[in-house]
Amino acid sequence: MIPFRKMNGLGNDFAVVDARTEPFTPTSEEVKALGDRATGIGFDQFIIIAEPPAGETALMRIINADGGEVESCGNAARCVAAILLDERSEPEVTIASAGGPMRAWRAGGGRISVDMGTPRFGAADIPLAEGAGDPQALAFSEPELAGLGPAACANVGNPHAVFFVPSIAAVDLATVGPMLEHHPVFPARANISFVEVLSPGHVRAVVHERGVGPTRACGTAACAIAAVGHHMGRLAGEVTVELPGGPLTIGLEGGRIVMTGPYEVDWTGMLGDGVYTRDPEPING
Ligand SMILES: N[C@@H](CCC[C@H](N)C(=O)O)C(=O)O
């Protein structure tokens, strides 16, 4: 059995296993079973902290609740950064991930800032299918999707499509989210956001996450929203993104995206062979 922490960033929740000293490599089926909210631990992503390839403080592996391993996770990056920062006296840590390295530091008020790198806007970067059209004005012809208007796409370590809409309350996320995630225009599938602009520095958003469904928050989606909005001239260089779980602050500094927000440890337990136990006492920090 190996210890794990149940953590969350704005309600986007994770089981986090520290596998730096004891390797832990669950199968995709095991993660899927553990992620089940009725019969397992229940989480949006399973996070493995492992030894980094070189130079970084640690490697973060991210496995969605559907069992698929993906490149990046903003909310989990803050949770992992908190664990790494607690261990050492240096003010910064660098987390390696398949989506690129992320530098992180404490921002005050119990929050963590993460430099999420540089957004990419090219069709091949996102990626989009050959001949899909303009990545910043991607149109859909299906009757359920046509009324949403065009999507603006970005890769911020993982693929995102962002729709600026007059009202997020009017979006039928349960129908259009899965349709868009699995649309043939996105060969690697995509995370899908709907955004209502309140002012150039303040938006409200809902997200359908690839491999999960609607989540309380998505850090990389908030980064993609700020990045495409700024790229299109609609949003300022610092944006508060209000998600169902709460706000994230996204700054665009010298072309790089800096995300700031909270993290929490909810409870701890032990895990092994597809089963888990819950510790009687919750831990803090
Ligand atoms: N919750 C995350 C994103 C997790 C990965 C995403 N579902 C994907 O498949 O790319 C975040 O906070 O960024």
The ligand as an ORCA input file, in Angstrom:
! r2SCAN-3c Opt
* xyz 0 1
  N      -8.138     19.818    -14.523
  C      -7.040     20.187    -15.278
  C      -6.895     19.644    -16.662
  C      -6.774     18.141    -16.640
  C      -6.444     17.516    -17.961
  C      -7.498     17.734    -18.995
  N      -8.748     17.122    -18.657
  C      -6.992     17.181    -20.335
  O      -7.411     16.085    -20.746
  O      -6.182     17.847    -20.982
  C      -6.584     21.598    -15.079
  O      -6.820     22.136    -13.984
  O      -5.912     22.145    -15.941
*
